[in-house]
Amino acid sequence: MELDDLLDELAKPFDPGRVCWKPQATHGNRALAVAYADARTYQDRLNEVAGADWSDDYQVLGDGAVVLCRLSVRATRIRRPRPWCRRSSAPA
């Protein structure tokens, strides 16, 4: 799968039945609702799109209050020495 195709497949919306909502911030009788999905939902999507060609790893930073997550997905039809696409994220 080409990288652009892989990214398009990963970016597709989830089935609404797999999306949950929770209040993020409240003010009086009002709340800001944010959508989230269970980790298994993301794992299922990665398995569906990339098969076994993905991995994740975690690194504890500083005093342990922050964890960096790295997600790697391999696009199998990229003709270059490093066909893995990697992204990292940690809370601010």
Number of C-alpha atoms within 10 A of each C-alpha: 13 13 17 10 12 17 15 10 15 16 10 9 8 13 8 8 7 11 13 12 11 11 11 10 10 10 7 5 5 9 12 11 13 11 10 12 14 10 8 10 15 13 13 12 16 19 13 12 19 19 12 11 14 18 14 12 10 13 12 12 11 8 7 8 8 13 15 13 15 15 15 15 22 21 21 14 10 13 9 7 6 9 15 17 13 13 11 12 11 13 8 4
